[in-house]
Amino acid sequence: MQNADDDNDFSLALNNPASHPHAWYWEIYRLGRKSPIQRSPKSFRTMEAANVAGKAAFRRLMNDFHS
């Protein structure tokens, strides 16, 4: 059984490469790893759009993690 604290081992980050001002990405990291465990398959024009999509992906990952 998973502990509720396990959710704290994951984080959502938004990234915008300086060379592409309208190319936002989301990435999900797990504590102790330097590389993301999941990354958006496409870029988003705004930070808000990337955030909405990233939060949805994060919820799906947490649901799968706790299943």
C-alpha positions in Angstrom: 0.0 0.0 0.0 1.3 3.4 -0.9 1.8 6.1 1.7 0.2 9.5 1.1 3.6 11.1 1.6 4.8 9.4 -1.6 3.1 12.2 -3.6 5.7 14.5 -2.2 8.4 12.5 -4.1 7.1 13.9 -7.4 7.0 17.4 -8.8 5.7 19.2 -11.9 8.0 21.7 -13.6 7.4 24.1 -16.5 10.2 24.8 -18.9 10.6 27.5 -21.6 13.8 27.4 -23.6 15.1 30.9 -24.1 15.5 30.3 -27.9 11.7 29.6 -28.2 9.6 32.2 -26.3 6.3 30.4 -27.2 7.4 26.8 -26.6 6.4 25.8 -23.1 6.9 22.2 -21.9 5.9 20.4 -18.7 8.1 17.8 -17.0 7.5 15.5 -14.1 10.4 14.7 -11.8 10.8 12.1 -9.0 12.9 12.8 -6.0 16.4 11.6 -6.4 16.4 11.7 -10.2 18.0 14.5 -12.3 16.1 13.7 -15.5 12.3 13.9 -15.8 10.3 10.7 -15.7 7.7 12.1 -18.0 7.8 15.1 -20.4 5.1 16.7 -22.6 5.0 15.2 -26.0 4.4 18.7 -27.6 5.1 22.3 -26.8 2.5 24.8 -25.7 2.2 28.4 -26.7 1.6 29.7 -23.2 2.7 28.8 -19.7 -0.9 28.5 -18.6 -1.7 25.9 -21.3 1.4 23.9 -20.3 0.5 24.1 -16.7 -3.1 22.9 -17.3 -1.8 19.9 -19.4 1.0 19.2 -16.9 -1.4 19.1 -14.0 -3.6 16.7 -15.8 -0.7 14.4 -16.7 0.5 14.6 -13.0 -3.0 13.5 -11.8 -3.0 10.6 -14.2 0.5 9.6 -13.1 -0.5 9.7 -9.4 -3.6 7.7 -10.1 -1.5 5.0 -11.8 1.1 5.2 -9.1 -1.6 4.5 -6.4 -3.4 1.8 -8.3 
